[in-house]
Amino acid sequence: MHLLEVDPAAKTVIEIPMDQCDRNPGCKYFKTESKRVKFPIFSVDEHYELRINYLVWQHPDWQPPA
């Protein structure tokens, strides 16, 4: 199990120890058993077009599918 701290404003995703949950009130926390997770970040550009970017977290021993 992995606990991820996601800060959309800073565009960061980090893994933290399970006992550190809620250490930063501006962040969202997710528990996952996966070794790779994508978080969508939505924004609007100067032409009011919706843009979708992703924050990706992956465990150091993650391997892409063969």
PDBQT receptor file of N, H, CA, C and O in Angstrom, charges set to zero:
ATOM      1  N   MET A   1       0.851  -1.174   0.000  1.00  0.00    +0.000 N 
ATOM      2  CA  MET A   1       0.000   0.000   0.000  1.00  0.00    +0.000 C 
ATOM      3  C   MET A   1       0.896   1.235   0.000  1.00  0.00    +0.000 C 
ATOM      4  O   MET A   1       1.897   1.286   0.714  1.00  0.00    +0.000 OA
ATOM      5  N   HIS A   2       0.528   2.225  -0.804  1.00  0.00    +0.000 N 
ATOM      6  H   HIS A   2      -0.285   2.184  -1.384  1.00  0.00    +0.000 HD
ATOM      7  CA  HIS A   2       1.269   3.474  -0.904  1.00  0.00    +0.000 C 
ATOM      8  C   HIS A   2       0.323   4.624  -0.576  1.00  0.00    +0.000 C 
ATOM      9  O   HIS A   2      -0.830   4.623  -1.007  1.00  0.00    +0.000 OA
ATOM     10  N   LEU A   3       0.806   5.602   0.183  1.00  0.00    +0.000 N 
ATOM     11  H   LEU A   3       1.742   5.603   0.533  1.00  0.00    +0.000 HD
ATOM     12  CA  LEU A   3       0.042   6.805   0.471  1.00  0.00    +0.000 C 
ATOM     13  C   LEU A   3       0.682   7.944  -0.319  1.00  0.00    +0.000 C 
ATOM     14  O   LEU A   3       1.859   8.254  -0.138  1.00  0.00    +0.000 OA
ATOM     15  N   LEU A   4      -0.112   8.565  -1.201  1.00  0.00    +0.000 N 
ATOM     16  H   LEU A   4      -1.069   8.313  -1.348  1.00  0.00    +0.000 HD
ATOM     17  CA  LEU A   4       0.379   9.633  -2.056  1.00  0.00    +0.000 C 
ATOM     18  C   LEU A   4      -0.209  10.968  -1.623  1.00  0.00    +0.000 C 
ATOM     19  O   LEU A   4      -1.400  11.078  -1.334  1.00  0.00    +0.000 OA
ATOM     20  N   GLU A   5       0.654  11.979  -1.585  1.00  0.00    +0.000 N 
ATOM     21  H   GLU A   5       1.622  11.889  -1.820  1.00  0.00    +0.000 HD
ATOM     22  CA  GLU A   5       0.243  13.343  -1.276  1.00  0.00    +0.000 C 
ATOM     23  C   GLU A   5       0.259  14.112  -2.589  1.00  0.00    +0.000 C 
ATOM     24  O   GLU A   5       1.310  14.257  -3.213  1.00  0.00    +0.000 OA
ATOM     25  N   VAL A   6      -0.900  14.605  -3.009  1.00  0.00    +0.000 N 
ATOM     26  H   VAL A   6      -1.754  14.487  -2.502  1.00  0.00    +0.000 HD
ATOM     27  CA  VAL A   6      -1.029  15.305  -4.287  1.00  0.00    +0.000 C 
ATOM     28  C   VAL A   6      -1.328  16.775  -4.006  1.00  0.00    +0.000 C 
ATOM     29  O   VAL A   6      -2.304  17.111  -3.336  1.00  0.00    +0.000 OA
ATOM     30  N   ASP A   7      -0.468  17.639  -4.532  1.00  0.00    +0.000 N 
ATOM     31  H   ASP A   7       0.325  17.366  -5.076  1.00  0.00    +0.000 HD
ATOM     32  CA  ASP A   7      -0.657  19.079  -4.402  1.00  0.00    +0.000 C 
ATOM     33  C   ASP A   7      -0.851  19.652  -5.804  1.00  0.00    +0.000 C 
ATOM     34  O   ASP A   7       0.130  19.925  -6.497  1.00  0.00    +0.000 OA
ATOM     35  N   PRO A   8      -2.117  19.840  -6.237  1.00  0.00    +0.000 N 
ATOM     36  CA  PRO A   8      -2.368  20.327  -7.593  1.00  0.00    +0.000 C 
ATOM     37  C   PRO A   8      -1.784  21.713  -7.853  1.00  0.00    +0.000 C 
ATOM     38  O   PRO A   8      -1.334  21.992  -8.965  1.00  0.00    +0.000 OA
ATOM     39  N   ALA A   9      -1.783  22.584  -6.847  1.00  0.00    +0.000 N 
ATOM     40  H   ALA A   9      -2.148  22.358  -5.944  1.00  0.00    +0.000 HD
ATOM     41  CA  ALA A   9      -1.256  23.936  -7.034  1.00  0.00    +0.000 C 
ATOM     42  C   ALA A   9       0.242  23.907  -7.324  1.00  0.00    +0.000 C 
ATOM     43  O   ALA A   9       0.722  24.655  -8.176  1.00  0.00    +0.000 OA
ATOM     44  N   ALA A  10       0.975  23.058  -6.628  1.00  0.00    +0.000 N 
ATOM     45  H   ALA A  10       0.584  22.451  -5.936  1.00  0.00    +0.000 HD
ATOM     46  CA  ALA A  10       2.419  22.946  -6.831  1.00  0.00    +0.000 C 
ATOM     47  C   ALA A  10       2.770  21.926  -7.914  1.00  0.00    +0.000 C 
ATOM     48  O   ALA A  10       3.931  21.794  -8.300  1.00  0.00    +0.000 OA
ATOM     49  N   LYS A  11       1.755  21.206  -8.400  1.00  0.00    +0.000 N 
ATOM     50  H   LYS A  11       0.811  21.313  -8.087  1.00  0.00    +0.000 HD
ATOM     51  CA  LYS A  11       1.944  20.160  -9.412  1.00  0.00    +0.000 C 
ATOM     52  C   LYS A  11       2.959  19.116  -8.965  1.00  0.00    +0.000 C 
ATOM     53  O   LYS A  11       3.915  18.804  -9.675  1.00  0.00    +0.000 OA
ATOM     54  N   THR A  12       2.724  18.586  -7.768  1.00  0.00    +0.000 N 
ATOM     55  H   THR A  12       1.947  18.839  -7.191  1.00  0.00    +0.000 HD
ATOM     56  CA  THR A  12       3.609  17.552  -7.220  1.00  0.00    +0.000 C 
ATOM     57  C   THR A  12       2.815  16.373  -6.695  1.00  0.00    +0.000 C 
ATOM     58  O   THR A  12       1.687  16.524  -6.225  1.00  0.00    +0.000 OA
ATOM     59  N   VAL A  13       3.415  15.205  -6.780  1.00  0.00    +0.000 N 
ATOM     60  H   VAL A  13       4.331  15.082  -7.162  1.00  0.00    +0.000 HD
ATOM     61  CA  VAL A  13       2.895  13.980  -6.180  1.00  0.00    +0.000 C 
ATOM     62  C   VAL A  13       4.091  13.304  -5.508  1.00  0.00    +0.000 C 
ATOM     63  O   VAL A  13       5.101  13.029  -6.157  1.00  0.00    +0.000 OA
ATOM     64  N   ILE A  14       3.973  13.039  -4.212  1.00  0.00    +0.000 N 
ATOM     65  H   ILE A  14       3.152  13.262  -3.685  1.00  0.00    +0.000 HD
ATOM     66  CA  ILE A  14       5.045  12.341  -3.510  1.00  0.00    +0.000 C 
ATOM     67  C   ILE A  14       4.445  11.237  -2.650  1.00  0.00    +0.000 C 
ATOM     68  O   ILE A  14       3.289  11.315  -2.233  1.00  0.00    +0.000 OA
ATOM     69  N   GLU A  15       5.236  10.223  -2.394  1.00  0.00    +0.000 N 
ATOM     70  H   GLU A  15       6.175  10.159  -2.733  1.00  0.00    +0.000 HD
ATOM     71  CA  GLU A  15       4.818   9.159  -1.481  1.00  0.00    +0.000 C 
ATOM     72  C   GLU A  15       5.274   9.545  -0.086  1.00  0.00    +0.000 C 
ATOM     73  O   GLU A  15       6.404   9.990   0.115  1.00  0.00    +0.000 OA
ATOM     74  N   ILE A  16       4.375   9.367   0.875  1.00  0.00    +0.000 N 
ATOM     75  H   ILE A  16       3.457   9.006   0.711  1.00  0.00    +0.000 HD
ATOM     76  CA  ILE A  16       4.699   9.706   2.256  1.00  0.00    +0.000 C 
ATOM     77  C   ILE A  16       4.387   8.511   3.151  1.00  0.00    +0.000 C 
ATOM     78  O   ILE A  16       3.637   7.622   2.746  1.00  0.00    +0.000 OA
ATOM     79  N   PRO A  17       4.951   8.474   4.367  1.00  0.00    +0.000 N 
ATOM     80  CA  PRO A  17       4.622   7.409   5.306  1.00  0.00    +0.000 C 
ATOM     81  C   PRO A  17       3.155   7.469   5.717  1.00  0.00    +0.000 C 
ATOM     82  O   PRO A  17       2.563   8.547   5.764  1.00  0.00    +0.000 OA
ATOM     83  N   MET A  18       2.578   6.328   6.009  1.00  0.00    +0.000 N 
ATOM     84  H   MET A  18       3.059   5.452   5.970  1.00  0.00    +0.000 HD
ATOM     85  CA  MET A  18       1.153   6.238   6.350  1.00  0.00    +0.000 C 
ATOM     86  C   MET A  18       0.779   7.115   7.549  1.00  0.00    +0.000 C 
ATOM     87  O   MET A  18      -0.350   7.602   7.613  1.00  0.00    +0.000 OA
ATOM     88  N   ASP A  19       1.683   7.325   8.484  1.00  0.00    +0.000 N 
ATOM     89  H   ASP A  19       2.600   6.929   8.432  1.00  0.00    +0.000 HD
ATOM     90  CA  ASP A  19       1.353   8.121   9.676  1.00  0.00    +0.000 C 
ATOM     91  C   ASP A  19       1.434   9.634   9.429  1.00  0.00    +0.000 C 
ATOM     92  O   ASP A  19       1.208  10.419  10.351  1.00  0.00    +0.000 OA
ATOM     93  N   GLN A  20       1.752  10.051   8.197  1.00  0.00    +0.000 N 
ATOM     94  H   GLN A  20       1.935   9.414   7.449  1.00  0.00    +0.000 HD
ATOM     95  CA  GLN A  20       1.882  11.469   7.871  1.00  0.00    +0.000 C 
ATOM     96  C   GLN A  20       0.651  12.041   7.160  1.00  0.00    +0.000 C 
ATOM     97  O   GLN A  20       0.674  13.191   6.721  1.00  0.00    +0.000 OA
ATOM     98  N   CYS A  21      -0.404  11.264   7.043  1.00  0.00    +0.000 N 
ATOM     99  H   CYS A  21      -0.423  10.330   7.399  1.00  0.00    +0.000 HD
ATOM    100  CA  CYS A  21      -1.614  11.711   6.355  1.00  0.00    +0.000 C 
ATOM    101  C   CYS A  21      -2.154  12.983   7.022  1.00  0.00    +0.000 C 
ATOM    102  O   CYS A  21      -2.141  13.114   8.246  1.00  0.00    +0.000 OA
ATOM    103  N   ASP A  22      -2.622  13.904   6.196  1.00  0.00    +0.000 N 
ATOM    104  H   ASP A  22      -2.632  13.798   5.202  1.00  0.00    +0.000 HD
ATOM    105  CA  ASP A  22      -3.199  15.180   6.634  1.00  0.00    +0.000 C 
ATOM    106  C   ASP A  22      -2.171  16.123   7.234  1.00  0.00    +0.000 C 
ATOM    107  O   ASP A  22      -2.527  16.989   8.034  1.00  0.00    +0.000 OA
ATOM    108  N   ARG A  23      -0.907  15.974   6.867  1.00  0.00    +0.000 N 
ATOM    109  H   ARG A  23      -0.618  15.270   6.218  1.00  0.00    +0.000 HD
ATOM    110  CA  ARG A  23       0.115  16.890   7.383  1.00  0.00    +0.000 C 
ATOM    111  C   ARG A  23       0.054  18.241   6.682  1.00  0.00    +0.000 C 
ATOM    112  O   ARG A  23       0.531  19.238   7.225  1.00  0.00    +0.000 OA
ATOM    113  N   ASN A  24      -0.527  18.290   5.484  1.00  0.00    +0.000 N 
ATOM    114  H   ASN A  24      -0.915  17.480   5.044  1.00  0.00    +0.000 HD
ATOM    115  CA  ASN A  24      -0.618  19.528   4.725  1.00  0.00    +0.000 C 
ATOM    116  C   ASN A  24      -2.070  19.701   4.285  1.00  0.00    +0.000 C 
ATOM    117  O   ASN A  24      -2.527  18.974   3.404  1.00  0.00    +0.000 OA
ATOM    118  N   PRO A  25      -2.813  20.650   4.878  1.00  0.00    +0.000 N 
ATOM    119  CA  PRO A  25      -4.237  20.775   4.567  1.00  0.00    +0.000 C 
ATOM    120  C   PRO A  25      -4.550  21.182   3.125  1.00  0.00    +0.000 C 
ATOM    121  O   PRO A  25      -5.688  21.006   2.690  1.00  0.00    +0.000 OA
ATOM    122  N   GLY A  26      -3.592  21.718   2.370  1.00  0.00    +0.000 N 
ATOM    123  H   GLY A  26      -2.667  21.861   2.723  1.00  0.00    +0.000 HD
ATOM    124  CA  GLY A  26      -3.828  22.105   0.985  1.00  0.00    +0.000 C 
ATOM    125  C   GLY A  26      -3.699  20.962   0.002  1.00  0.00    +0.000 C 
ATOM    126  O   GLY A  26      -3.925  21.146  -1.194  1.00  0.00    +0.000 OA
ATOM    127  N   CYS A  27      -3.340  19.789   0.484  1.00  0.00    +0.000 N 
ATOM    128  H   CYS A  27      -3.156  19.639   1.456  1.00  0.00    +0.000 HD
ATOM    129  CA  CYS A  27      -3.103  18.632  -0.389  1.00  0.00    +0.000 C 
ATOM    130  C   CYS A  27      -4.239  17.625  -0.296  1.00  0.00    +0.000 C 
ATOM    131  O   CYS A  27      -5.038  17.640   0.640  1.00  0.00    +0.000 OA
ATOM    132  N   LYS A  28      -4.288  16.756  -1.287  1.00  0.00    +0.000 N 
ATOM    133  H   LYS A  28      -3.639  16.743  -2.047  1.00  0.00    +0.000 HD
ATOM    134  CA  LYS A  28      -5.204  15.621  -1.296  1.00  0.00    +0.000 C 
ATOM    135  C   LYS A  28      -4.368  14.363  -1.067  1.00  0.00    +0.000 C 
ATOM    136  O   LYS A  28      -3.207  14.307  -1.471  1.00  0.00    +0.000 OA
ATOM    137  N   TYR A  29      -4.950  13.368  -0.429  1.00  0.00    +0.000 N 
ATOM    138  H   TYR A  29      -5.894  13.414  -0.101  1.00  0.00    +0.000 HD
ATOM    139  CA  TYR A  29      -4.231  12.138  -0.116  1.00  0.00    +0.000 C 
ATOM    140  C   TYR A  29      -4.950  10.949  -0.737  1.00  0.00    +0.000 C 
ATOM    141  O   TYR A  29      -6.177  10.857  -0.689  1.00  0.00    +0.000 OA
ATOM    142  N   PHE A  30      -4.182  10.048  -1.314  1.00  0.00    +0.000 N 
ATOM    143  H   PHE A  30      -3.185  10.123  -1.353  1.00  0.00    +0.000 HD
ATOM    144  CA  PHE A  30      -4.725   8.852  -1.953  1.00  0.00    +0.000 C 
ATOM    145  C   PHE A  30      -3.932   7.639  -1.520  1.00  0.00    +0.000 C 
ATOM    146  O   PHE A  30      -2.702   7.668  -1.462  1.00  0.00    +0.000 OA
ATOM    147  N   LYS A  31      -4.651   6.570  -1.216  1.00  0.00    +0.000 N 
ATOM    148  H   LYS A  31      -5.650   6.546  -1.263  1.00  0.00    +0.000 HD
ATOM    149  CA  LYS A  31      -4.005   5.289  -0.951  1.00  0.00    +0.000 C 
ATOM    150  C   LYS A  31      -4.148   4.446  -2.204  1.00  0.00    +0.000 C 
ATOM    151  O   LYS A  31      -5.214   4.403  -2.818  1.00  0.00    +0.000 OA
ATOM    152  N   THR A  32      -3.068   3.777  -2.578  1.00  0.00    +0.000 N 
ATOM    153  H   THR A  32      -2.202   3.812  -2.080  1.00  0.00    +0.000 HD
ATOM    154  CA  THR A  32      -3.108   2.946  -3.775  1.00  0.00    +0.000 C 
ATOM    155  C   THR A  32      -2.243   1.710  -3.592  1.00  0.00    +0.000 C 
ATOM    156  O   THR A  32      -1.245   1.737  -2.872  1.00  0.00    +0.000 OA
ATOM    157  N   GLU A  33      -2.634   0.637  -4.245  1.00  0.00    +0.000 N 
ATOM    158  H   GLU A  33      -3.445   0.615  -4.830  1.00  0.00    +0.000 HD
ATOM    159  CA  GLU A  33      -1.809  -0.559  -4.282  1.00  0.00    +0.000 C 
ATOM    160  C   GLU A  33      -1.046  -0.624  -5.598  1.00  0.00    +0.000 C 
ATOM    161  O   GLU A  33      -0.164  -1.465  -5.769  1.00  0.00    +0.000 OA
ATOM    162  N   SER A  34      -1.384   0.257  -6.519  1.00  0.00    +0.000 N 
ATOM    163  H   SER A  34      -2.100   0.941  -6.381  1.00  0.00    +0.000 HD
ATOM    164  CA  SER A  34      -0.723   0.304  -7.813  1.00  0.00    +0.000 C 
ATOM    165  C   SER A  34       0.677   0.878  -7.668  1.00  0.00    +0.000 C 
ATOM    166  O   SER A  34       0.978   1.568  -6.694  1.00  0.00    +0.000 OA
ATOM    167  N   LYS A  35       1.533   0.587  -8.645  1.00  0.00    +0.000 N 
ATOM    168  H   LYS A  35       1.289   0.026  -9.436  1.00  0.00    +0.000 HD
ATOM    169  CA  LYS A  35       2.883   1.148  -8.656  1.00  0.00    +0.000 C 
ATOM    170  C   LYS A  35       2.994   2.307  -9.632  1.00  0.00    +0.000 C 
ATOM    171  O   LYS A  35       4.073   2.879  -9.792  1.00  0.00    +0.000 OA
ATOM    172  N   ARG A  36       1.875   2.669 -10.297  1.00  0.00    +0.000 N 
ATOM    173  H   ARG A  36       0.999   2.205 -10.167  1.00  0.00    +0.000 HD
ATOM    174  CA  ARG A  36       1.880   3.811 -11.208  1.00  0.00    +0.000 C 
ATOM    175  C   ARG A  36       0.476   4.405 -11.235  1.00  0.00    +0.000 C 
ATOM    176  O   ARG A  36      -0.504   3.691 -11.452  1.00  0.00    +0.000 OA
ATOM    177  N   VAL A  37       0.384   5.721 -11.012  1.00  0.00    +0.000 N 
ATOM    178  H   VAL A  37       1.180   6.300 -10.836  1.00  0.00    +0.000 HD
ATOM    179  CA  VAL A  37      -0.907   6.404 -10.954  1.00  0.00    +0.000 C 
ATOM    180  C   VAL A  37      -0.809   7.718 -11.724  1.00  0.00    +0.000 C 
ATOM    181  O   VAL A  37       0.187   8.434 -11.619  1.00  0.00    +0.000 OA
ATOM    182  N   LYS A  38      -1.863   8.035 -12.511  1.00  0.00    +0.000 N 
ATOM    183  H   LYS A  38      -2.672   7.454 -12.597  1.00  0.00    +0.000 HD
ATOM    184  CA  LYS A  38      -1.941   9.314 -13.225  1.00  0.00    +0.000 C 
ATOM    185  C   LYS A  38      -3.077  10.134 -12.626  1.00  0.00    +0.000 C 
ATOM    186  O   LYS A  38      -4.191   9.636 -12.460  1.00  0.00    +0.000 OA
ATOM    187  N   PHE A  39      -2.789  11.396 -12.304  1.00  0.00    +0.000 N 
ATOM    188  H   PHE A  39      -1.884  11.800 -12.439  1.00  0.00    +0.000 HD
ATOM    189  CA  PHE A  39      -3.784  12.318 -11.775  1.00  0.00    +0.000 C 
ATOM    190  C   PHE A  39      -4.033  13.419 -12.805  1.00  0.00    +0.000 C 
ATOM    191  O   PHE A  39      -3.091  14.118 -13.179  1.00  0.00    +0.000 OA
ATOM    192  N   PRO A  40      -5.274  13.596 -13.278  1.00  0.00    +0.000 N 
ATOM    193  CA  PRO A  40      -5.545  14.666 -14.250  1.00  0.00    +0.000 C 
ATOM    194  C   PRO A  40      -5.547  16.034 -13.566  1.00  0.00    +0.000 C 
ATOM    195  O   PRO A  40      -6.052  16.187 -12.454  1.00  0.00    +0.000 OA
ATOM    196  N   ILE A  41      -4.974  17.019 -14.249  1.00  0.00    +0.000 N 
ATOM    197  H   ILE A  41      -4.563  16.895 -15.153  1.00  0.00    +0.000 HD
ATOM    198  CA  ILE A  41      -4.979  18.411 -13.805  1.00  0.00    +0.000 C 
ATOM    199  C   ILE A  41      -5.655  19.212 -14.911  1.00  0.00    +0.000 C 
ATOM    200  O   ILE A  41      -5.175  19.234 -16.045  1.00  0.00    +0.000 OA
ATOM    201  N   PHE A  42      -6.753  19.864 -14.591  1.00  0.00    +0.000 N 
ATOM    202  H   PHE A  42      -7.143  19.847 -13.670  1.00  0.00    +0.000 HD
ATOM    203  CA  PHE A  42      -7.527  20.616 -15.576  1.00  0.00    +0.000 C 
ATOM    204  C   PHE A  42      -7.212  22.105 -15.460  1.00  0.00    +0.000 C 
ATOM    205  O   PHE A  42      -7.099  22.638 -14.356  1.00  0.00    +0.000 OA
ATOM    206  N   SER A  43      -7.071  22.771 -16.600  1.00  0.00    +0.000 N 
ATOM    207  H   SER A  43      -7.162  22.338 -17.497  1.00  0.00    +0.000 HD
ATOM    208  CA  SER A  43      -6.860  24.216 -16.623  1.00  0.00    +0.000 C 
ATOM    209  C   SER A  43      -7.486  24.767 -17.900  1.00  0.00    +0.000 C 
ATOM    210  O   SER A  43      -7.847  24.017 -18.807  1.00  0.00    +0.000 OA
ATOM    211  N   VAL A  44      -7.607  26.086 -17.952  1.00  0.00    +0.000 N 
ATOM    212  H   VAL A  44      -7.314  26.695 -17.215  1.00  0.00    +0.000 HD
ATOM    213  CA  VAL A  44      -8.161  26.769 -19.116  1.00  0.00    +0.000 C 
ATOM    214  C   VAL A  44      -7.088  27.722 -19.635  1.00  0.00    +0.000 C 
ATOM    215  O   VAL A  44      -6.494  28.476 -18.864  1.00  0.00    +0.000 OA
ATOM    216  N   ASP A  45      -6.843  27.684 -20.952  1.00  0.00    +0.000 N 
ATOM    217  H   ASP A  45      -7.326  27.072 -21.578  1.00  0.00    +0.000 HD
ATOM    218  CA  ASP A  45      -5.811  28.558 -21.519  1.00  0.00    +0.000 C 
ATOM    219  C   ASP A  45      -6.379  29.944 -21.821  1.00  0.00    +0.000 C 
ATOM    220  O   ASP A  45      -7.538  30.225 -21.514  1.00  0.00    +0.000 OA
ATOM    221  N   GLU A  46      -5.554  30.814 -22.427  1.00  0.00    +0.000 N 
ATOM    222  H   GLU A  46      -4.613  30.586 -22.676  1.00  0.00    +0.000 HD
ATOM    223  CA  GLU A  46      -5.971  32.193 -22.708  1.00  0.00    +0.000 C 
ATOM    224  C   GLU A  46      -7.117  32.288 -23.704  1.00  0.00    +0.000 C 
ATOM    225  O   GLU A  46      -7.768  33.329 -23.792  1.00  0.00    +0.000 OA
ATOM    226  N   HIS A  47      -7.377  31.221 -24.459  1.00  0.00    +0.000 N 
ATOM    227  H   HIS A  47      -6.848  30.375 -24.388  1.00  0.00    +0.000 HD
ATOM    228  CA  HIS A  47      -8.491  31.185 -25.414  1.00  0.00    +0.000 C 
ATOM    229  C   HIS A  47      -9.699  30.444 -24.836  1.00  0.00    +0.000 C 
ATOM    230  O   HIS A  47     -10.628  30.087 -25.560  1.00  0.00    +0.000 OA
ATOM    231  N   TYR A  48      -9.669  30.223 -23.539  1.00  0.00    +0.000 N 
ATOM    232  H   TYR A  48      -8.915  30.513 -22.951  1.00  0.00    +0.000 HD
ATOM    233  CA  TYR A  48     -10.742  29.532 -22.819  1.00  0.00    +0.000 C 
ATOM    234  C   TYR A  48     -10.963  28.111 -23.306  1.00  0.00    +0.000 C 
ATOM    235  O   TYR A  48     -12.083  27.600 -23.289  1.00  0.00    +0.000 OA
ATOM    236  N   GLU A  49      -9.876  27.479 -23.741  1.00  0.00    +0.000 N 
ATOM    237  H   GLU A  49      -8.966  27.894 -23.755  1.00  0.00    +0.000 HD
ATOM    238  CA  GLU A  49      -9.945  26.072 -24.117  1.00  0.00    +0.000 C 
ATOM    239  C   GLU A  49      -9.471  25.230 -22.945  1.00  0.00    +0.000 C 
ATOM    240  O   GLU A  49      -8.477  25.546 -22.291  1.00  0.00    +0.000 OA
ATOM    241  N   LEU A  50     -10.193  24.165 -22.698  1.00  0.00    +0.000 N 
ATOM    242  H   LEU A  50     -11.000  23.908 -23.229  1.00  0.00    +0.000 HD
ATOM    243  CA  LEU A  50      -9.847  23.267 -21.607  1.00  0.00    +0.000 C 
ATOM    244  C   LEU A  50      -8.576  22.498 -21.935  1.00  0.00    +0.000 C 
ATOM    245  O   LEU A  50      -8.444  21.926 -23.017  1.00  0.00    +0.000 OA
ATOM    246  N   ARG A  51      -7.651  22.491 -21.000  1.00  0.00    +0.000 N 
ATOM    247  H   ARG A  51      -7.758  22.956 -20.121  1.00  0.00    +0.000 HD
ATOM    248  CA  ARG A  51      -6.402  21.738 -21.139  1.00  0.00    +0.000 C 
ATOM    249  C   ARG A  51      -6.356  20.691 -20.040  1.00  0.00    +0.000 C 
ATOM    250  O   ARG A  51      -6.698  20.953 -18.887  1.00  0.00    +0.000 OA
ATOM    251  N   ILE A  52      -5.927  19.505 -20.426  1.00  0.00    +0.000 N 
ATOM    252  H   ILE A  52      -5.649  19.292 -21.363  1.00  0.00    +0.000 HD
ATOM    253  CA  ILE A  52      -5.771  18.431 -19.440  1.00  0.00    +0.000 C 
ATOM    254  C   ILE A  52      -4.319  17.989 -19.458  1.00  0.00    +0.000 C 
ATOM    255  O   ILE A  52      -3.799  17.562 -20.489  1.00  0.00    +0.000 OA
ATOM    256  N   ASN A  53      -3.680  18.095 -18.321  1.00  0.00    +0.000 N 
ATOM    257  H   ASN A  53      -4.103  18.442 -17.483  1.00  0.00    +0.000 HD
ATOM    258  CA  ASN A  53      -2.328  17.581 -18.128  1.00  0.00    +0.000 C 
ATOM    259  C   ASN A  53      -2.400  16.534 -17.038  1.00  0.00    +0.000 C 
ATOM    260  O   ASN A  53      -3.423  16.400 -16.366  1.00  0.00    +0.000 OA
ATOM    261  N   TYR A  54      -1.339  15.806 -16.861  1.00  0.00    +0.000 N 
ATOM    262  H   TYR A  54      -0.508  15.915 -17.407  1.00  0.00    +0.000 HD
ATOM    263  CA  TYR A  54      -1.333  14.740 -15.861  1.00  0.00    +0.000 C 
ATOM    264  C   TYR A  54      -0.104  14.835 -14.978  1.00  0.00    +0.000 C 
ATOM    265  O   TYR A  54       1.002  15.123 -15.437  1.00  0.00    +0.000 OA
ATOM    266  N   LEU A  55      -0.329  14.584 -13.700  1.00  0.00    +0.000 N 
ATOM    267  H   LEU A  55      -1.226  14.349 -13.327  1.00  0.00    +0.000 HD
ATOM    268  CA  LEU A  55       0.766  14.338 -12.778  1.00  0.00    +0.000 C 
ATOM    269  C   LEU A  55       0.885  12.828 -12.682  1.00  0.00    +0.000 C 
ATOM    270  O   LEU A  55      -0.115  12.141 -12.475  1.00  0.00    +0.000 OA
ATOM    271  N   VAL A  56       2.071  12.310 -12.827  1.00  0.00    +0.000 N 
ATOM    272  H   VAL A  56       2.884  12.868 -12.996  1.00  0.00    +0.000 HD
ATOM    273  CA  VAL A  56       2.270  10.865 -12.798  1.00  0.00    +0.000 C 
ATOM    274  C   VAL A  56       3.215  10.519 -11.652  1.00  0.00    +0.000 C 
ATOM    275  O   VAL A  56       4.284  11.111 -11.506  1.00  0.00    +0.000 OA
ATOM    276  N   TRP A  57       2.802   9.557 -10.854  1.00  0.00    +0.000 N 
ATOM    277  H   TRP A  57       1.934   9.075 -10.973  1.00  0.00    +0.000 HD
ATOM    278  CA  TRP A  57       3.665   9.007  -9.813  1.00  0.00    +0.000 C 
ATOM    279  C   TRP A  57       3.903   7.554 -10.164  1.00  0.00    +0.000 C 
ATOM    280  O   TRP A  57       2.975   6.834 -10.534  1.00  0.00    +0.000 OA
ATOM    281  N   GLN A  58       5.153   7.122 -10.047  1.00  0.00    +0.000 N 
ATOM    282  H   GLN A  58       5.907   7.707  -9.746  1.00  0.00    +0.000 HD
ATOM    283  CA  GLN A  58       5.423   5.694 -10.210  1.00  0.00    +0.000 C 
ATOM    284  C   GLN A  58       6.491   5.263  -9.235  1.00  0.00    +0.000 C 
ATOM    285  O   GLN A  58       7.454   5.980  -8.965  1.00  0.00    +0.000 OA
ATOM    286  N   HIS A  59       6.288   4.066  -8.714  1.00  0.00    +0.000 N 
ATOM    287  H   HIS A  59       5.506   3.483  -8.933  1.00  0.00    +0.000 HD
ATOM    288  CA  HIS A  59       7.215   3.471  -7.765  1.00  0.00    +0.000 C 
ATOM    289  C   HIS A  59       8.528   3.176  -8.491  1.00  0.00    +0.000 C 
ATOM    290  O   HIS A  59       8.509   2.850  -9.678  1.00  0.00    +0.000 OA
ATOM    291  N   PRO A  60       9.673   3.285  -7.799  1.00  0.00    +0.000 N 
ATOM    292  CA  PRO A  60      10.966   3.043  -8.455  1.00  0.00    +0.000 C 
ATOM    293  C   PRO A  60      11.096   1.679  -9.143  1.00  0.00    +0.000 C 
ATOM    294  O   PRO A  60      11.827   1.555 -10.126  1.00  0.00    +0.000 OA
ATOM    295  N   ASP A  61      10.402   0.663  -8.643  1.00  0.00    +0.000 N 
ATOM    296  H   ASP A  61       9.809   0.763  -7.844  1.00  0.00    +0.000 HD
ATOM    297  CA  ASP A  61      10.535  -0.656  -9.298  1.00  0.00    +0.000 C 
ATOM    298  C   ASP A  61       9.390  -0.971 -10.261  1.00  0.00    +0.000 C 
ATOM    299  O   ASP A  61       9.205  -2.129 -10.637  1.00  0.00    +0.000 OA
ATOM    300  N   TRP A  62       8.617   0.049 -10.666  1.00  0.00    +0.000 N 
ATOM    301  H   TRP A  62       8.768   0.989 -10.360  1.00  0.00    +0.000 HD
ATOM    302  CA  TRP A  62       7.552  -0.150 -11.653  1.00  0.00    +0.000 C 
ATOM    303  C   TRP A  62       8.157  -0.493 -12.998  1.00  0.00    +0.000 C 
ATOM    304  O   TRP A  62       9.157   0.099 -13.404  1.00  0.00    +0.000 OA
ATOM    305  N   GLN A  63       7.555  -1.446 -13.692  1.00  0.00    +0.000 N 
ATOM    306  H   GLN A  63       6.743  -1.927 -13.363  1.00  0.00    +0.000 HD
ATOM    307  CA  GLN A  63       7.975  -1.856 -15.025  1.00  0.00    +0.000 C 
ATOM    308  C   GLN A  63       6.786  -1.724 -15.972  1.00  0.00    +0.000 C 
ATOM    309  O   GLN A  63       5.681  -2.147 -15.632  1.00  0.00    +0.000 OA
ATOM    310  N   PRO A  64       6.996  -1.137 -17.170  1.00  0.00    +0.000 N 
ATOM    311  CA  PRO A  64       5.887  -1.058 -18.111  1.00  0.00    +0.000 C 
ATOM    312  C   PRO A  64       5.446  -2.443 -18.562  1.00  0.00    +0.000 C 
ATOM    313  O   PRO A  64       6.255  -3.371 -18.590  1.00  0.00    +0.000 OA
ATOM    314  N   PRO A  65       4.172  -2.594 -18.914  1.00  0.00    +0.000 N 
ATOM    315  CA  PRO A  65       3.698  -3.900 -19.374  1.00  0.00    +0.000 C 
ATOM    316  C   PRO A  65       4.426  -4.331 -20.643  1.00  0.00    +0.000 C 
ATOM    317  O   PRO A  65       4.754  -3.512 -21.502  1.00  0.00    +0.000 OA
ATOM    318  N   ALA A  66       4.663  -5.600 -20.737  1.00  0.00    +0.000 N 
ATOM    319  H   ALA A  66       4.396  -6.265 -20.040  1.00  0.00    +0.000 HD
ATOM    320  CA  ALA A  66       5.387  -6.136 -21.908  1.00  0.00    +0.000 C 
ATOM    321  C   ALA A  66       4.477  -6.262 -23.112  1.00  0.00    +0.000 C 
ATOM    322  O   ALA A  66       4.919  -6.694 -24.177  1.00  0.00    +0.000 OA
TER     323      ALA A  66
